[in-house]
């Protein structure tokens, strides 16, 4: 529990700022695609290197980057929308990942998909903390061009877009031990979406998103321990509750404020 808490706190600092940028760039569903896209790589990493966090993590990072880059390449080559290419790839990746995991002995599919606090050993903790330690300075370095590219997609020729996607894949993969491959995006996106209802500024949204993610991690792990449900769903449901409250009473585009304004 202590290792899971420290690891989730590290991700709570690094992942929500990426989620805020995904919302700003209207790419919220990209995170969902990537969390499915990494599963075959994690399964292949387990087949090659056993239940090693580093082997599964390396496989997941490669698979996530392949899915993201391949979708963009197919969209440019065929003239179709990138969203349709992503939908096709993530469905194939999810099915392939589940099939690969199910074919291996000694790999618990439930824990891999939904997370387990017992899976957070020293290696997993180091991976989560290392991902956060790498994400924050790189995000700070590309902050200005990333903001400009969010307003003008042609700025930089896609270089900053590629760096940004690499950071998203890194955080998604880093959280799979505690949160599972299907839940790790929840800590990235739900606080970011909720933060939009509390602040107009980018910096304000990031600060609020990080605070909500930290609170969701602490409360979610407590719920997981006492109710005996997987850590991933407990944390994501807690973050989801924060979003529901924000959606209802948030000062910016909240339902209650909107209803009062119309009345």
Buried (B, 14 or more C-beta within 10 A) or exposed (E): EEBBBBBBBBBBBBBBBBBBBBBBBEBBBBBBBBBBBBBBBBBBBBBEBEBEBEBBBBBBBBBBBBBBEBBBEBBEEEEEEBBEBBBEBBEBBBEBBBEBBEEBEEBEBEBBBBBBBEBBEEEBBBBBBBBBEBBBEBBEEBBEBBBEBBEEEEBBEEEBBBBBBBBBBBBBBBBBBBBBBBBBBBBBBBBBBBBBBBBEEBEBBBBBBBBBBBBBBBBBBBBBBEEEBBBBBBBBBBBBBBBEBBBEEBEBEBBEBEEEEEE
